[in-house]
Structure formats: structure tokens, C-alpha cells
Amino acid sequence: MGALRYIIALWVSKSARIAMRILGKNATYLPGKIALKLCPDFLRRVGKPPKIVAVTGTNGKTTSSNLLGDVLKLEGRRVLGNRLGSNVPAGVASCLLMGVNPLGRSRFDIAVLEIDERSAHKILPQLQPDLMVITNLFRDSIMRNAHPEYIATFLEKAIPNGTKLLLNADDLLSARTKQENPRVYFGIERMETDVIECVNLINDMRLCPECGAELQYDYRRYHHIGRAHCPECDFASPQYDYAASKIDCAAMTMTVLDKLGAGEYTLMSDSVFNIYNELTAITALRELGFAHEKIAARLRECGIVESRFNRESVGNIDVVMQMSKDKNALAGSRVFDYVAGLPGEKELILMMNCLHDQKHWSENVCWLYDCDFEFLARDNIRRIVATGPRAKDYTLRLLLAGVPEERVRCVPNEIDAPDALDYAPETDVYIFYGTDAIDLAYRVRDKTKSLAAQAIAGVTE
């Protein structure tokens, strides 16, 4: 009976996918939803590539999995991935459905699948990945994810016993996952910008998980990311199997060391979170058997996906789209710190929450008070426009963070937000946007570019 249900689900969902493609619709979710409705164990039964790499974590999983998939494709591998679709069960089912022929056999060499950490318990036991990457664990959407230790319990129960883990040794929360499984650790050696005391509002790894004593940090990068040890017992951050060192953000280079040697790499970005993403992809590729020289050469042909970061010049003003995951305090803190620390003056548009369909979505605003808006109080930020359904919440949070009131504008309609900027010469404009209204973000970007061009033309005349 189970086999018959699977065959029916395969053909019906494939037909649905074909129909949607003919109609020009995105077929990355609904076909999988149909398949799982007709056959609840569809993920277990559907044909899969011989090698499966799963990537999860609070932040960085999309960029890391995309980089990994891009390099594998450049190396001639037939790669199945869900980079354009959903990372929940229906999305993964749609991806695997797309990858099989009418008889249900996979047409690909390897699958690189991004997995929503909250949905991992519904996916991983049926998927049985060979390699499992966990980028990090932080506080995320309060409505879905609560505390990172809560998510860690989902992963602990979901990851199959035989799956090899690739873990961030600088994150003591995710590094302890499924301790009986085979594993390797990656991390970044001490950097000049590292500190000892936490300068962020969120600090979720204060006490030793073994004895409860207060941890001592040897150095800290941000939040609880860094290296620590317990003065009362032998607990400490794990040693690196893959270590990024000699990071030179001026020359845009780094060295990655492992037990078999070293590789010289070009940095794809000077932001620490993207250095971690690049190192994550390198670690996975090394575990898949690729040489350092080959990985480095292929990564030079890749880039951070445009939907995460995009810079365009309009005369002497740069307009930058910067992804900042909505309802995610850590993501906001990291991009605020990074952008505020860049040289030159800048103006900002904050539009991370733009979902107007509040009937079908509910989220409180407590995450704003975990997010380090204080970074935006620096003198090189001339103006901040708070916009969207949470414009007033952003405005209040900015004022509480110490941003001078004269620098803040509250504009509820996103399309009107670019009108509130100054467009002074050589002042860059950054648009911080979330994942729920990317098309709207591009419309705001286009209007910003148009107004910047008009301002420059007016100065020139």
C-alpha cells in the first residue's frame, strides 16, 4: 500500500509541477506539499543522489550552501539544490521531485540541501544525509524558534547517527550537537578586532554546560562566538580541523590550514560573517575530497548571491542593498556593526519587516531589543529612515539606542522612504531589507537610484 501511495504521489505531484511551470509559476513548494499529503514518507521513498550534504543553522546557511553548490557545478558535478526554493519539508520534497525521472530515480550526482533548523526533525531522519553542516545557533524568530538551546534539542533528535557533522568550533552552542557522531570542526583563529568582554546585548553562552561555572573567554568575536574555557573543569572550545588564519582584509586574502596542508584563498567579502560562510564551504569541499588549489580557483569564480548584498554606483553615491533577516536580532546586529564600521558617511533605510498581511502572520517586537541598534548611533551615519509596518517601532528603538532625533525619519510607506534622504555627495545609501518583501526592496532601490541621480545632476548644474 505504501509503495502504491508513493507512485501516485510521484505522478500527481510531477504533473502539478509541469502544470505550474507551463503557467509560469514557481514550483518550489506546492508540488512537494501535494507529494507529502498523498505520501507522508515521500522524502524517504523518493530517489536521491548518491551523496547528500545538508546545511542548517540560524545564519549563513543560504550563502554557505550556495557557495558549495556553485563550486561543485563548476567542477562538472550534477548538483541538486533548493537554492531557489523552500527549506521546509514541502520545499525539500519539491526539490527531490524535480531531481528524479518518471521512474523516481535521481538524475544527479550530489544534493546540497538547505534545511530549516526548526523543520529538521521532519526532514533529516528521512533524508539520511552523508554530511551535515551546522553554521551556528543563535536567537531567531521568537514565534518559531524561541531560544537557540531549544533548537539544539531539535537537531539533537533529528540528525541520524551515522551522519558526519561539520561544526563551527567558535560556536559552543552548535559545536556540542550530537556528540556521539563523527565530526570535524572549523573556525577562525584570533583576529586583531577580537575582544574579551561581550559588547553585544545577546550573550547566550555564559556558563559552562558541564559544571555551571562562569566561562572565561580567551577571545570573543561577537556575541558568544569565540573561544572559551571553564576554570573549574576541563570543558573548552574544541580544536580546529580546518582553521582560517592570516586574514588580511586589506589584501582580501586568508590561509586555511588542515591536517593535510594549507591553502591560500581570496576573501569574497571582508565581513566576518561572510568569512565564516566561505570557510564553511571550503570545509565541506575538503571533506568531499577537493584539493585546496582547486577550491580556491573555483571560489574566485563565485560571489555572494546578489539577493544578499548588491552595490551599484550612481555617480559619487553608492546604493547598497544589504540583507538583514527580519525578526532576527543577530542578523541585524552583525550588519549594523559591519556597515557602521565602514569608512565614509552613509544614510540608511530600515525596512526589514514589510509584510502587510498581518492576518496571517504575528510576531512581537521583542527582537528589536535584543538587536544592537546602538551601532547605528555612530557619527558617520547622517540619516536613518525607518519605514514599513514597524516604522514607529524602529523609530522608538533608534531613539532608545541614542541615535539623535534629528537624524531619524519615520516614513510608514516604503516607496516614500527614499524621498526622506539627503543624497549628499559621496554619502552612500544602504537599504536594509528582510526576506518577506524582496520585490518591494528592489522597487525602493530603483527609486533611490533615480533620486540619487537627480541630486547629483542638480549639484552638477
C-alpha positions in Angstrom: 0.0 0.0 0.0 2.9 2.3 0.9 4.5 1.8 -2.5 1.3 2.5 -4.3 0.8 5.7 -2.4 4.3 6.7 -3.3 3.8 6.1 -7.0 0.5 8.0 -7.0 2.2 10.9 -5.1 5.1 10.9 -7.6 3.0 11.2 -10.7 0.4 13.6 -9.3 3.0 16.0 -7.9 5.1 15.7 -11.1 2.0 16.6 -13.1 1.3 19.5 -10.8 4.9 20.7 -11.2 4.6 20.6 -15.0 1.4 22.5 -15.0 2.8 25.2 -12.7 5.9 25.6 -14.9 3.6 25.9 -18.0 1.7 28.7 -16.2 5.0 30.4 -15.3 4.6 29.7 -11.6 7.3 29.0 -9.1 7.0 25.2 -8.5 9.3 25.1 -5.5 6.7 24.4 -2.8 3.2 23.2 -3.9 4.3 20.0 -5.7 6.2 18.9 -2.6 3.2 19.8 -0.4 1.0 17.6 -2.7 3.5 14.7 -2.6 3.7 14.8 1.2 -0.1 14.9 1.5 -0.5 11.9 -0.6 2.5 10.0 0.8 3.7 11.2 4.2 7.0 9.3 3.9 7.7 10.6 0.4 11.1 12.0 1.5 12.2 8.6 2.5 11.0 6.8 -0.6 11.9 9.3 -3.4 15.1 8.7 -5.3 18.1 10.6 -4.1 21.6 11.3 -5.4 24.4 9.0 -4.1 25.8 11.8 -1.9 23.7 14.3 0.2 25.0 17.3 2.0 22.6 19.1 4.3 23.2 22.7 5.6 21.4 24.2 8.6 21.9 26.8 11.2 20.5 30.2 12.3 22.6 32.4 9.9 24.7 31.7 6.9 23.1 28.5 5.6 21.9 30.0 2.3 25.2 31.7 1.4 27.2 28.6 2.5 25.1 26.1 0.6 25.0 28.3 -2.5 28.8 28.6 -2.5 29.2 24.9 -2.1 26.8 24.1 -4.9 28.4 26.7 -7.2 31.8 25.2 -6.8 30.5 21.7 -7.3 28.8 22.8 -10.5 31.9 24.5 -11.8 33.7 21.2 -11.2 31.2 19.4 -13.5 29.1 17.7 -10.9 25.4 17.4 -11.4 24.2 19.2 -8.3 20.6 19.1 -7.0 19.8 22.0 -4.7 16.9 24.1 -3.3 18.6 27.5 -3.5 15.6 28.9 -5.3 13.0 27.2 -3.1 11.8 26.4 0.4 14.0 24.8 3.0 11.0 23.2 4.9 9.6 19.7 4.2 7.5 20.6 1.2 10.3 22.6 -0.4 12.8 19.8 0.1 10.2 17.3 -1.4 9.7 19.6 -4.4 13.5 19.7 -4.9 13.9 16.0 -4.8 10.9 15.6 -7.0 12.4 17.8 -9.6 15.6 15.7 -9.5 14.1 12.3 -10.4 13.0 10.8 -13.7 9.4 9.4 -14.3 10.5 6.2 -12.6 11.6 8.0 -9.5 15.4 7.6 -10.0 17.6 10.6 -9.3 19.4 12.2 -12.2 22.0 14.0 -10.1 25.4 13.2 -8.6 25.1 15.1 -5.3 22.5 17.1 -3.4 23.2 20.2 -1.4 20.1 21.0 0.6 19.5 23.9 2.9 17.4 22.7 5.8 15.3 24.9 8.1 16.6 24.1 11.6 13.1 24.2 13.1 11.9 21.6 10.5 15.0 19.4 10.7 13.2 16.7 12.7 10.7 16.2 9.9 13.4 16.1 7.2 16.7 14.6 8.3 15.5 11.2 9.5 14.1 10.5 6.1 16.8 12.2 4.1 19.8 10.5 5.9 22.5 13.0 4.7 26.1 11.9 4.5 27.4 15.3 5.6 25.6 17.8 7.9 26.8 21.3 8.2 25.6 23.4 11.2 26.8 27.0 10.7 25.8 28.4 14.1 22.9 28.6 16.5 21.5 32.0 17.7 18.3 33.5 18.8 15.9 33.8 15.8 12.2 34.4 15.4 10.7 34.2 18.9 7.4 32.9 17.5 9.1 29.9 15.8 12.4 29.3 17.4 12.3 30.5 21.0 15.8 30.1 22.4 18.8 28.5 20.5 19.1 25.7 23.1 15.5 24.8 22.2 16.6 24.5 18.5 19.6 22.5 19.5 17.3 19.8 21.0 15.5 19.5 17.6 18.8 18.9 15.9 20.0 16.5 18.5 17.0 14.3 17.9 16.8 14.8 14.2 20.3 14.1 13.0 20.9 10.4 12.0 23.5 8.6 14.0 25.8 7.9 11.0 25.8 11.4 9.6 29.2 13.2 9.7 28.9 16.7 11.2 30.8 19.8 10.1 30.6 22.2 13.0 31.7 25.7 13.9 34.2 25.3 16.8 33.8 29.0 17.6 30.1 28.5 18.5 29.9 26.5 21.7 26.1 26.0 21.3 26.2 24.2 17.9 29.6 22.6 18.5 28.2 20.3 21.1 25.5 18.8 18.9 25.1 15.0 18.7 28.4 14.3 20.4 28.4 10.6 19.5 28.5 11.3 15.8 31.7 11.6 13.7 32.6 15.3 13.3 35.1 17.9 12.1 35.4 21.4 13.4 36.2 24.6 11.5 36.9 28.1 12.9 38.8 31.4 12.5 41.9 31.9 14.5 42.3 35.1 16.7 41.8 38.3 14.8 43.0 41.8 15.6 39.4 43.0 16.2 38.6 40.3 18.7 37.8 41.3 22.3 37.3 39.6 25.7 34.2 41.1 27.1 30.9 40.9 25.2 29.9 44.2 23.6 26.5 42.9 22.3 23.1 42.7 24.0 22.9 38.9 23.3 25.3 36.7 25.1 23.8 33.2 25.3 26.9 31.2 26.3 28.0 32.5 29.7 28.1 29.3 31.8 29.9 26.0 31.4 27.5 23.4 30.1 29.3 20.7 32.1 29.6 22.2 35.6 27.7 25.6 35.5 30.7 27.7 36.4 31.2 31.0 34.6 33.1 30.6 31.3 36.3 32.5 30.6 36.7 33.7 27.1 40.2 33.6 25.6 38.8 35.9 22.9 35.4 36.8 21.5 34.4 37.8 18.0 30.8 38.8 18.6 28.0 37.6 21.0 29.2 34.1 22.1 31.3 33.4 19.0 34.9 33.0 20.0 37.0 30.6 22.2 36.3 29.9 25.8 37.3 27.5 28.6 35.9 26.6 32.0 38.2 27.4 35.0 36.5 24.8 37.2 36.6 21.7 34.8 38.2 20.6 31.6 35.5 21.9 29.3 36.8 24.1 26.4 36.2 25.1 22.8 37.1 22.2 20.5 40.3 22.3 18.5 40.1 23.2 14.8 40.4 20.6 12.0 40.1 23.5 9.5 41.4 26.9 10.6 41.3 30.2 8.8 44.3 32.3 9.7 46.4 35.2 8.4 43.2 37.0 7.4 44.2 40.2 5.6 41.1 42.3 4.8 43.2 44.9 3.0 44.7 42.4 0.6 41.5 40.3 0.8 43.3 37.0 1.5 43.4 34.2 4.1 45.0 30.9 4.7 43.1 27.8 5.6 45.0 25.1 7.5 44.1 21.4 8.0 45.9 18.2 8.8 46.8 17.7 5.1 48.3 21.1 4.4 47.3 24.7 3.7 45.5 26.7 1.0 45.7 30.3 0.1 42.3 31.9 -0.6 40.9 35.2 -1.8 38.3 36.6 0.5 34.9 37.1 -1.1 33.9 39.7 1.5 35.7 41.5 4.3 32.7 40.9 6.7 33.4 38.3 9.4 30.1 36.5 8.9 30.9 36.0 5.2 34.4 34.8 6.0 32.7 32.2 8.1 30.4 31.3 5.2 33.4 30.9 2.8 35.3 28.8 5.4 32.2 26.6 5.8 32.0 25.9 2.1 35.8 25.2 2.0 35.4 22.7 4.9 32.6 20.9 3.1 34.6 20.7 -0.2 37.7 19.4 1.6 35.6 16.7 3.2 34.3 15.8 -0.3 37.9 15.3 -1.4 38.7 18.5 -3.3 42.2 20.0 -3.2 42.9 23.4 -1.7 44.2 24.8 -5.1 41.1 23.6 -6.9 38.7 25.0 -4.3 40.5 28.4 -4.3 40.4 28.7 -8.1 36.7 27.9 -8.3 35.8 30.2 -5.4 37.4 33.1 -7.3 34.7 32.5 -10.0 31.9 32.7 -7.5 30.3 35.5 -5.5 27.9 36.3 -2.7 24.4 35.9 -4.1 23.0 39.2 -5.2 19.9 38.9 -3.1 22.1 39.1 0.0 24.3 42.0 -1.0 24.3 44.3 -4.0 26.2 47.5 -4.6 25.6 49.9 -7.5 27.2 53.3 -8.1 25.2 56.3 -9.1 27.8 59.0 -9.8 29.6 59.5 -6.5 26.9 57.8 -4.4 26.8 54.1 -3.9 23.4 52.5 -3.4 23.7 49.2 -1.5 21.1 46.5 -0.8 22.0 44.7 2.4 20.0 41.6 3.5 19.2 41.8 7.2 16.9 38.9 8.2 13.7 40.3 9.8 12.8 39.2 13.3 16.5 38.0 13.7 18.4 40.1 16.3 21.8 38.6 15.5 21.5 39.3 11.8 20.6 42.9 12.4 23.4 43.3 14.9 26.0 41.9 12.5 25.1 44.0 9.5 24.6 47.2 11.6 28.1 46.8 13.1 29.7 46.0 9.7 28.1 48.9 7.8 28.6 51.4 10.6 32.2 50.4 10.7 32.9 51.0 7.0 34.7 54.3 6.1 32.7 57.3 4.8 29.4 58.8 5.6 26.2 57.0 4.9 22.4 57.1 5.0 20.2 54.1 5.9 16.7 52.8 5.1 15.4 50.3 7.6 12.7 48.1 6.0 13.4 44.6 7.5 9.7 44.0 8.3 7.5 44.7 5.3 4.8 42.0 5.4 1.5 43.8 5.4 -0.6 40.7 5.6 -0.8 40.7 9.4 -3.9 38.5 9.3 -1.7 35.5 8.5 1.4 36.5 10.5 2.1 37.5 14.0 5.4 38.5 15.6 6.1 40.6 18.6 8.8 43.2 18.6 11.0 42.0 21.4 13.7 41.0 19.0 14.3 44.7 18.4 15.6 45.0 22.0 18.0 42.1 21.5 19.4 43.7 18.4 22.3 46.2 18.7 20.7 49.3 17.2 23.4 51.2 19.3 25.8 50.6 16.4 23.7 53.0 14.3 24.4 55.9 16.7 27.9 56.4 15.2 28.6 59.9 13.8 29.3 58.7 10.3 25.6 57.8 9.8 23.9 61.0 8.7 20.3 59.9 8.5 18.2 56.8 9.1 14.7 56.4 7.6 12.5 53.9 9.4 9.8 52.5 7.2 7.2 49.8 6.7 4.6 48.3 9.2 7.2 48.6 12.0 8.4 52.1 11.2 7.3 53.5 14.6 8.8 50.6 16.4 12.2 51.1 14.6 12.0 54.8 15.4 11.5 54.2 19.1 14.3 51.7 19.2 16.7 54.0 17.4 16.0 56.8 19.9 16.4 54.5 22.8 19.8 53.4 21.3 21.0 57.0 21.4 20.6 58.0 17.8 20.0 61.8 17.8 16.3 62.6 16.9 17.3 64.9 14.1 18.9 62.0 12.2 15.8 59.8 12.3 12.8 60.0 9.9 9.7 57.8 10.3 8.0 57.1 6.9 5.4 54.3 7.1 5.2 53.8 3.3 8.3 52.1 1.9 8.0 53.6 -1.5 8.1 57.1 0.1 11.2 56.3 2.2 13.8 57.4 -0.5 12.2 60.9 -0.5 13.4 61.4 3.1 17.1 61.0 2.3 19.6 63.8 1.7 21.8 62.3 -1.1 24.8 64.4 -0.2 27.8 63.9 -2.5 29.9 60.9 -1.5 27.4 59.7 1.0 26.4 56.1 0.4 22.9 54.8 0.9 22.2 51.4 2.5 18.8 49.7 2.2 18.4 47.0 4.9 15.6 44.6 3.9 14.3 41.3 5.1 13.1 38.1 3.4 9.4 38.8 3.2 9.3 41.6 0.6 12.3 41.3 -1.8 10.5 42.7 -4.8 9.4 45.7 -2.8 13.0 46.2 -1.7 14.1 46.4 -5.3 11.4 48.9 -6.1 12.7 51.1 -3.2 16.3 50.6 -4.6 15.2 51.7 -8.0 13.6 54.9 -6.7 16.6 55.6 -4.5 18.9 55.3 -7.6 16.7 57.7 -9.5 16.6 60.3 -6.8 20.4 60.0 -6.3 20.9 60.6 -10.0 18.6 63.7 -9.8 20.5 65.0 -6.8 23.9 64.6 -8.5 22.6 66.3 -11.6 21.3 69.2 -9.6 24.7 69.6 -7.9 26.5 69.4 -11.2 24.2 72.0 -12.8 
